[in-house]
Every structure is written in structure tokens, then in C-alpha cells.
Amino acid sequence: MKFRKILCGVTAALMLGSLLAVTASADDKTAAVKKLLSVNLSDIDGADDFFNFGNEIYGYNNADDPNVENDVDGIIRIDLEKWRETGKFAYSDVETDFDMTDVVPSFSAGYGFRGEGRYMQFHYPEEAFVVKLDKDNNKMTTAYSIEEGSMKRSTLPDGYTFAAEYGKTSLRYAVYDSSGNKTENTIVFAENEEDTWWSSWSVCTDFVTGKYIAYVLSVEKNYTDQWLKVYGVKKEGAHELVYSQDYQIINEAELRAGSNFASWTVDLPVVRYMSYVYSAEDGKLYNFDKDYSVNGMGFAGLEGKLYGTKSVGYFNKEENKGNVEDGAYALVDLTDTSKPISKTYKSMGTFDGEIYLVEDFDGKWGYIDSNGKELAFFDDASEFIGDYAPVVSNGKGYLIDRSMKQISDIISAKECRTADDGLYYFYTDRDTLLVTYSNETVSAPEISEPAISTGGYVEPASGAPSTSASEPVADSNPSTGIALSFFPIAAALSAVIVIKKKK
């Protein structure tokens, strides 16, 4: 793969001329800030899209190759340290032992190589396989092939793969370890098809210390009662009961699994929605009744990851159940089941549980802290991964630190996104710029203080009765564990936070 040398190594201030330069007037205040470096994404072998695999590894596809959607035409490793030191875009091709023709990466369990992760799944139209990253030698090699072509599959960053397929009365699944050794098993819901009413499953990416790699929910019935059961699937392929409760009638049930929790919602006659959260952090079950709501929207479960007892909660109206566009998000503390601890927002997510990226109902993007306090809002903003995050205000793009202070010079931009720790996207009318910051400092116009959100949000309800945490109904409780976060396997996802893709 050849990089177009005409722009290779040119810094942000010079590279795109008027697209990047923001001139200060005589009255503008200036400050010493980090110099931004950028490269046009299309100048990386005509790249149209970038895929962040983690650990400085990125895939890209070429706009001139429309044969397969989201396929990868090349894989590179970006050397951020060298780029910052020299001011020249620094990268190297990653060697692979598999054919790159029409190959598509799978992000079903988050970024495979992020953190300690070294595995991720790829697939061709008729074949799926898992690759392993050898970062020291800049190689990606095939670890094993996945035989269950008809099954839904999810590969965790430690190399384990969970594949499952529903039968009429059971769930058949297979668990692969990082060497490709496979264990097959079946969860039998009922002897007869008529006795199985509802079932779903979701993968948990708690791959560091987690006891379970997936959760399975079923509703089983006989002539008089219905049982809701939640099973945990272990890495060695066995499964066990995590929760069981009998009801006279269950209208519907929905399961969500995150990094270190499972949450499910039960739709009951009269009582309506009851929601439960099983925390792998403390081994407890937290229950929320129908009064735990905001503006008529009931609590539908958690998203992403628990940080202690706090996480992103999703709320939705009964008639809009399953339609994310009509719901709202709020910061939830499992120990306070009277109301959420923040306002509700159109979107919400976090990478560290300290600062949450939110979108208000007026379309402004900004940040709140772990107590729900609003910090700052902009025309556009993206998540903190590491010390800095990109923002856009009045057509000016720049980086801020965790105190919401400007720390970089300014470029012209309409939108922004965080690619990884120290790497960002800024979008203009015509181009997508891949941006980092130099080790140099420059004098740049100082941006005025950002505003706080003023409208469009839904106030959280108050006065709902509290409920307490209890031990789950099971033979044994799962151990605690922490890992990267993940949406339910049935949901469309692209990252580890609850942020809808910007148009």
C-alpha cells in the first residue's frame, strides 16, 4: 500500500491551507497550546472508511472497491509517537496470512485489540475465522476457523468465541478457546415446543476475570404458570442457572448483557414492567419496579459497563419498546432506585466511568461527570479516551482536557469523533481528517468558555419508591469481573458506548 507522498508529513497548519487555518484577529486572546497534525483520510491509499482495531492497528476500505460493504482493503499500524515527534504521518503495513479480498471485520464484541485484547473475528461471505495480533512483529495470523456458519457468532478479545443457534425447544451453542478447541452444549428450555414461549441470549465481554461469557434468558410455561430463567455460560462450555422466578403470566421479556452485568425487563399484566440487574461486581440482584421511570418512559435496563454501582440506563415507552430513537438515557446508580442521578439525554456513553459523553434533545453534545453534573456543551463533541477529547464549536475544531479547557490549536471542522487515545477525526464539508497533536506548542486563538446545556432534556421523575438489592436465585453466584463493554448481540453496535453514529 502506497501513501500519497505529496501530502506525507505535512502538518495541519500547512496541509490543507484554508480548510485548516483559523486566523486570529488583533482582538483575539491567544494561548500556548499543542500543535495539531493531520492527514486526509483519502490520501491513505484512497481510504473511504477507517476501522479501529485497537492497539494502534487500523483497517481501511477503498471507495473505489464497492464489491463488499465494510470490507477491509488494507491494515496499517500508526506510530503516533513518531508522528508527533517528526510531524510526519508515520505508519507501516501490517502483514497478514489471510486473503484480503472481500474480508470483513466483526466488531460484535467491541474492539478486539484494545487493552490486553489480541484477537478478533473476520469473515468472508461463506467463512468466518479468528486472527491473532503479533504486535512486536507487526503481523496478524489466523488462529482458527469457526465451523458454525449458520450460528450467530461473537469473538471476545481474549480469543474465545461464543456461537449459538435456536431450536424449537432449546439453544444449541459452541464455545471456542483461543486455540480453536471447541466445546458444544445445549440449554433445553422445555420438552415440548408449546412449553417454550420466549428466549434470547446476549454475549458478555467480561473476558479478563469474568465467570460467564454469555447470558441466556428463557420463558417456559405449563398449564398454570410461567418461569423466567437466566443462565450463565462459562468459558469451559458449561452453563448454570443465575436467576429463576415464576409468574402466572408474562407478556414479554428482554435481556441485555454488558461488560460485567446482565439486565432484563419483564412485561407483566397490571404491574407492567419490572427490571432486574445482576451485577458481577458484587454478585447481587437489583430490582426496579414500574415507578422507576422518567417522563412516562420505563427503565429498560443498562448499557455498556458497570463502574462500581453506576452505569448508563436506557428508558423507553411501552409502545416504543425496542426503538432506540424514541428512548432516552440517564445515569443510574443501582443503590438509588428512587430516580436516576442525571437528567435524561438522547445519547450517553463513557469509556472510563468518570466523564460521560451526552447528546441533549436540542442536538448539542457535551459532558457530565459521574454524579450527573453538566460540565460543558458544544456543537459537536466525542468521548474521552485518555486525557483529551475533540470538540467543535462555531465551526472551530480543537481538543480539550478533562477540565474542559482548550489544549490545542484550532482547525475548521463541522463534526468530530475520537478514534483512540490520542487520535481523532475531524470532518469538513469535503474531507475526513485524521488528527493527533504534536510535541510542539504554538500560539493559537483562545476559545471562550463552553456553554451548559439549556434545554431539550427530560427531567428525571422523583418520589418513586426504593427497592433493595438481594441475592439472585441460583445455586451459586458469579464471581466479580471487569472488562470492556458491549451491547446486546441482537442490537446494531459499532463501539463500546451508547452513542448513535453521527450522520
C-alpha positions in Angstrom: 0.0 0.0 0.0 1.4 3.4 -1.1 0.8 6.6 0.8 0.4 9.6 -1.5 3.7 11.3 -0.9 2.5 14.8 -1.9 1.0 15.3 1.5 3.1 12.9 3.5 4.4 14.6 6.7 2.8 18.0 6.2 1.4 19.4 9.4 -2.2 20.5 10.0 -1.5 24.2 9.6 0.0 23.8 6.1 -1.5 20.6 4.8 -4.9 21.8 3.7 -4.5 25.5 3.6 -7.8 27.4 4.2 -9.5 24.2 5.3 -7.4 24.0 8.4 -6.2 27.5 9.1 -8.2 29.7 11.6 -6.8 33.2 11.6 -6.8 35.2 14.8 -7.9 38.8 14.7 -6.0 41.5 16.6 -8.5 41.4 19.4 -8.4 37.7 19.9 -6.8 36.3 23.0 -4.1 33.7 22.4 -2.7 30.9 24.4 0.2 28.4 24.2 -1.3 25.1 23.1 -0.5 21.9 21.4 0.0 22.0 17.6 -2.4 19.8 15.7 -1.1 17.4 13.0 -3.4 15.9 10.4 -3.7 13.8 7.3 -6.6 13.5 4.9 -8.1 10.0 5.2 -8.5 9.7 1.4 -4.7 10.1 1.0 -4.1 6.8 2.7 -4.5 4.7 -0.4 -7.8 6.3 -1.2 -9.3 5.2 2.1 -13.0 5.9 2.5 -13.6 4.4 6.0 -11.3 3.6 8.9 -11.8 0.7 11.3 -10.2 1.0 14.7 -9.0 -2.5 15.8 -7.2 -1.1 18.9 -3.5 -1.1 19.8 -2.6 1.4 17.0 -4.0 -1.1 14.4 -6.4 0.2 11.8 -8.1 -1.2 8.8 -9.4 0.8 5.9 -11.5 0.3 2.9 -11.2 1.9 -0.5 -14.0 3.9 -2.0 -13.0 2.6 -5.4 -13.8 -1.0 -4.3 -17.6 -1.2 -3.8 -17.9 -5.0 -4.1 -18.5 -5.8 -0.4 -19.8 -3.4 2.2 -17.5 -2.7 5.2 -14.7 -4.9 3.8 -11.1 -4.2 4.6 -8.7 -3.4 1.7 -5.6 -2.8 3.9 -4.4 -2.9 7.5 -1.8 -0.4 8.9 -0.2 0.4 12.2 0.0 4.1 13.1 3.1 5.2 15.0 1.7 8.1 17.0 4.9 8.7 18.9 6.9 9.1 15.7 4.2 11.2 14.1 4.2 13.6 17.0 8.0 13.8 17.2 8.7 14.3 13.5 5.5 16.0 12.4 5.2 13.4 9.5 2.4 10.9 9.3 4.1 7.6 10.4 2.7 4.2 9.7 3.6 0.7 8.5 1.7 -2.1 6.7 0.5 -5.0 8.9 1.4 -8.4 7.4 -1.5 -10.9 7.2 -1.6 -14.6 6.4 -5.1 -14.5 5.0 -6.5 -13.2 1.7 -7.7 -9.6 2.0 -10.2 -9.9 -0.9 -13.7 -9.2 0.4 -12.8 -9.8 4.0 -14.9 -8.1 6.6 -14.0 -7.5 10.3 -16.5 -8.3 13.0 -16.9 -5.8 15.9 -19.6 -7.9 17.7 -17.7 -7.8 21.0 -16.0 -4.4 20.8 -12.5 -3.6 19.6 -10.5 -6.8 19.6 -7.1 -5.4 20.1 -7.9 -2.7 22.6 -6.2 -3.0 26.1 -5.0 -6.6 26.6 -7.0 -7.9 23.7 -5.2 -9.7 20.9 -7.9 -11.5 19.0 -10.8 -10.5 16.7 -13.1 -12.2 14.2 -13.1 -11.7 10.4 -15.3 -13.3 7.8 -15.8 -13.9 4.1 -19.2 -14.4 2.6 -19.1 -18.1 3.4 -16.4 -18.4 6.1 -15.5 -17.0 9.5 -12.2 -17.1 11.3 -10.3 -15.6 14.3 -7.0 -13.8 13.9 -4.3 -13.1 16.5 -2.2 -9.9 16.6 1.6 -10.2 17.0 2.3 -6.5 17.6 6.0 -6.9 18.1 6.4 -8.3 14.6 3.6 -6.3 13.0 1.7 -9.4 12.0 -1.9 -10.8 12.1 -2.1 -14.6 11.8 -5.1 -16.9 11.6 -5.7 -18.6 15.0 -8.6 -20.9 14.0 -11.7 -21.2 11.8 -15.2 -21.1 13.1 -17.3 -24.0 11.8 -20.8 -22.9 12.8 -21.6 -20.9 9.7 -25.4 -20.7 10.4 -24.9 -19.7 14.0 -24.7 -16.1 15.3 -21.1 -15.7 16.5 -19.2 -13.3 18.7 -15.4 -13.4 19.4 -14.1 -11.9 22.6 -10.8 -10.0 22.6 -9.1 -12.9 24.5 -9.8 -15.3 21.7 -12.8 -17.0 23.0 -15.8 -17.3 20.6 -19.4 -17.9 21.5 -21.7 -19.2 18.7 -25.4 -20.1 19.2 -28.5 -21.1 17.3 -32.0 -21.5 18.5 -34.0 -24.7 18.1 -37.7 -25.0 18.8 -37.2 -26.0 22.5 -33.5 -25.3 23.1 -30.4 -23.2 22.4 -27.5 -25.1 20.9 -24.2 -23.3 21.4 -20.4 -23.8 21.0 -17.5 -22.2 22.8 -14.1 -22.0 21.2 -11.0 -21.2 23.2 -8.1 -19.1 21.8 -6.5 -22.2 20.2 -9.7 -23.2 18.5 -10.6 -26.0 20.8 -14.4 -26.4 20.7 -16.9 -27.4 23.4 -20.5 -27.9 22.4 -23.6 -27.9 24.6 -27.3 -27.3 24.7 -29.7 -25.5 27.0 -33.0 -27.3 27.0 -35.9 -24.9 27.7 -38.7 -27.5 27.6 -39.6 -30.9 26.4 -42.4 -29.7 24.1 -42.4 -26.8 21.7 -45.7 -25.5 23.2 -43.9 -25.1 26.6 -41.2 -22.7 25.3 -42.7 -19.2 24.9 -39.7 -16.8 24.8 -35.9 -16.9 24.7 -33.0 -14.6 23.9 -29.2 -14.5 24.5 -26.5 -11.9 24.8 -22.7 -12.0 25.0 -20.8 -10.5 27.9 -17.3 -9.2 27.1 -16.1 -9.7 30.6 -13.0 -11.5 29.3 -10.5 -10.5 32.0 -11.8 -12.2 35.1 -15.4 -12.9 34.2 -17.1 -16.2 35.1 -19.6 -16.0 32.2 -19.1 -15.1 28.6 -22.8 -15.1 27.7 -26.2 -15.0 29.3 -29.3 -16.7 28.1 -32.9 -15.9 29.0 -35.9 -18.1 28.6 -39.6 -18.1 29.5 -41.0 -21.6 30.0 -44.6 -22.4 30.7 -47.1 -25.1 31.7 -50.8 -25.0 32.2 -50.9 -22.6 35.1 -47.5 -20.8 35.4 -44.6 -19.4 33.5 -41.0 -19.4 34.6 -38.4 -16.8 33.7 -34.9 -18.2 33.8 -31.5 -16.6 33.2 -28.5 -18.9 32.6 -24.8 -18.0 32.6 -22.5 -19.7 30.1 -19.0 -20.4 31.3 -15.8 -20.4 29.2 -15.4 -24.1 29.6 -18.7 -24.5 27.9 -20.9 -25.4 30.8 -23.9 -23.3 31.9 -25.7 -22.8 35.2 -28.8 -21.0 36.4 -28.3 -17.5 37.6 -31.9 -16.4 38.2 -35.3 -18.1 38.3 -38.8 -16.7 39.0 -42.3 -18.0 38.4 -45.2 -15.8 37.3 -48.7 -16.5 36.3 -48.5 -14.6 33.0 -45.5 -13.0 31.2 -46.3 -10.8 28.2 -42.7 -10.4 27.1 -39.1 -10.4 28.4 -35.9 -8.8 27.1 -32.3 -9.5 28.0 -29.2 -7.2 27.8 -25.7 -8.2 28.8 -22.9 -5.7 29.4 -19.3 -6.0 30.4 -19.9 -7.0 34.0 -23.7 -7.3 34.3 -26.8 -8.8 32.9 -30.1 -6.9 32.9 -33.5 -8.0 31.9 -37.0 -6.5 31.7 -40.2 -8.4 32.3 -43.6 -7.2 31.0 -46.4 -8.3 33.3 -50.1 -7.7 33.3 -51.3 -4.9 35.6 -47.9 -4.4 37.2 -46.3 -3.8 33.8 -42.6 -3.5 33.6 -40.2 -5.0 36.2 -36.5 -4.6 35.6 -33.6 -6.5 37.1 -29.9 -6.0 37.1 -27.4 -8.7 38.0 -24.1 -7.2 39.0 -21.0 -9.3 38.6 -19.2 -6.7 40.7 -21.0 -7.6 43.9 -22.9 -10.7 43.0 -26.3 -9.1 43.8 -29.6 -8.7 42.0 -31.1 -5.2 41.9 -34.8 -4.8 41.1 -36.7 -1.8 39.8 -40.4 -1.6 39.6 -42.7 0.3 37.2 -42.4 3.6 39.1 -38.7 3.9 38.3 -39.3 6.0 35.2 -38.7 9.3 33.5 -41.4 11.3 31.8 -43.6 8.2 31.2 -40.6 6.1 30.0 -39.9 2.9 31.9 -36.5 1.6 32.8 -35.4 -0.9 30.1 -32.0 -1.9 31.5 -28.3 -0.9 31.5 -25.9 -0.4 28.6 -22.2 -0.9 28.4 -20.5 -1.4 31.7 -21.0 -1.0 35.4 -18.5 1.3 37.2 -19.0 0.3 40.8 -22.8 0.7 41.0 -23.2 3.3 38.3 -23.9 2.8 34.6 -25.8 4.2 31.6 -29.5 3.4 31.9 -31.9 3.2 29.0 -35.6 4.3 29.3 -38.3 3.8 26.8 -42.1 3.9 26.4 -44.0 0.7 26.2 -45.3 1.4 22.7 -41.8 2.2 21.5 -40.2 -0.8 23.1 -37.1 -1.7 21.1 -36.9 1.6 19.1 -33.8 3.3 20.4 -34.7 6.5 18.5 -37.7 7.1 20.8 -36.0 6.4 24.1 -33.7 8.3 26.4 -30.6 7.7 28.5 -29.8 8.7 32.1 -27.0 7.9 34.6 -28.2 5.2 37.0 -26.9 4.2 40.5 -28.1 0.7 41.5 -28.1 1.8 45.1 -30.6 4.6 44.5 -33.7 3.0 42.9 -35.9 6.1 43.5 -34.7 8.0 40.4 -31.8 8.4 38.0 -28.9 10.6 39.2 -28.8 12.7 36.0 -31.1 14.4 33.5 -32.0 12.2 30.5 -30.3 12.6 27.2 -30.7 11.5 23.6 -27.4 9.6 23.8 -24.9 8.8 26.5 -21.8 6.8 26.9 -18.4 6.6 28.6 -15.0 4.7 28.3 -14.0 5.1 31.9 -17.0 5.9 34.2 -15.6 9.3 35.1 -16.7 11.6 32.2 -19.8 10.7 30.1 -20.4 12.0 26.6 -24.0 13.0 26.2 -26.3 14.5 23.5 -29.2 16.7 24.6 -32.5 16.8 22.9 -31.5 20.0 21.1 -28.7 18.2 19.3 -25.8 19.7 21.4 -23.0 17.3 22.5 -21.2 17.7 25.8 -20.1 16.1 29.1 -21.4 15.2 32.5 -19.4 13.8 35.5 -20.2 10.6 37.4 -22.6 12.4 39.7 -24.6 13.7 36.8 -23.3 17.3 36.9 -23.1 19.0 33.5 -19.6 20.2 32.6 -19.8 21.8 29.1 -21.7 21.6 25.8 -20.6 22.2 22.2 -22.0 22.0 18.7 -20.3 18.6 18.5 -18.1 16.5 20.8 -16.8 13.0 21.2 -15.7 10.7 24.0 -12.6 10.9 26.2 -10.2 8.1 25.7 -7.2 9.1 27.7 -6.6 12.7 28.6 -8.2 14.6 25.7 -11.3 14.7 23.6 -12.2 16.5 20.3 -14.9 19.2 20.2 -16.4 21.6 17.6 -17.8 25.0 18.4 -18.9 27.6 15.8 -17.0 25.8 13.0 -13.8 25.5 15.0 -12.4 22.1 16.0 -9.9 21.6 18.8 -9.0 19.3 21.7 -10.0 19.8 25.4 -8.7 18.2 28.6 -10.8 16.8 31.4 -11.2 20.2 32.9 -13.0 21.3 29.7 -10.0 23.6 28.9 -8.8 24.1 25.3 -5.3 22.4 24.9 -4.7 22.6 21.1 -4.8 25.0 18.2 -7.9 25.2 16.0 -8.9 23.8 12.6 -12.0 24.4 10.6 -14.5 21.5 11.2 -18.1 20.6 11.3 -18.0 17.3 13.3 -15.6 15.2 15.2 -15.1 11.7 16.7 -12.5 10.0 18.9 -10.6 7.2 17.1 -8.4 6.1 20.0 -6.2 7.5 22.8 -4.5 10.5 21.1 -6.1 10.0 17.6 -9.2 11.8 16.4 -11.4 12.5 13.3 -12.4 16.0 12.3 -14.9 16.4 9.4 -15.1 19.3 7.0 -17.5 19.8 4.1 -15.3 17.7 1.8 -12.8 15.8 3.8 -12.3 13.5 6.8 -9.1 14.4 8.7 -7.2 12.0 10.9 -5.7 14.2 13.6 -3.2 14.0 16.5 -1.2 16.6 18.4 2.5 17.5 18.1 5.1 17.6 20.9 5.5 21.3 19.9 3.4 24.1 21.3 2.1 27.1 19.3 0.2 30.3 20.0 -3.5 30.0 19.0 -6.7 31.9 19.5 -8.3 31.1 22.8 -11.9 29.8 22.7 -14.4 31.3 25.1 -15.8 29.2 27.9 -18.2 26.5 26.6 -21.9 26.7 27.5 -24.0 24.4 29.7 -27.0 22.7 28.1 -30.1 24.8 28.4 -32.9 22.7 27.0 -34.3 19.7 25.3 -33.7 17.3 28.1 -36.3 15.4 30.1 -36.3 15.9 33.8 -36.0 12.7 35.8 -39.0 11.7 37.9 -38.8 11.8 41.6 -40.6 10.2 44.5 -40.6 6.6 43.2 -40.4 4.0 46.0 -37.0 2.4 46.6 -36.3 -1.3 46.4 -33.3 -3.1 47.8 -30.7 -5.4 46.3 -31.0 -9.1 47.1 -29.1 -12.3 46.3 -30.0 -13.9 43.0 -31.9 -17.2 42.9 -29.2 -19.6 41.9 -27.1 -22.4 43.2 -24.0 -20.2 43.2 -23.3 -16.6 42.5 -20.9 -15.5 39.7 -17.6 -14.0 40.7 -16.8 -10.4 40.1 -15.1 -9.2 36.9 -14.2 -6.2 34.8 -13.9 -5.9 31.1 -14.7 -3.9 28.0 -18.3 -3.0 27.5 -20.7 -4.4 24.9 -24.3 -4.0 23.6 -26.6 -7.0 23.2 -25.7 -9.2 20.3 -29.1 -8.6 18.7 -28.5 -4.9 18.6 -26.7 -2.9 16.0 -23.4 -1.8 17.5 -20.2 -0.2 16.5 -18.3 0.6 19.6 -18.3 0.2 23.4 -20.5 3.1 24.3 -24.1 4.1 23.7 -23.6 6.7 21.1 -25.5 6.6 17.8 -23.4 7.0 14.7 -23.4 10.7 13.6 -24.8 11.4 10.2 
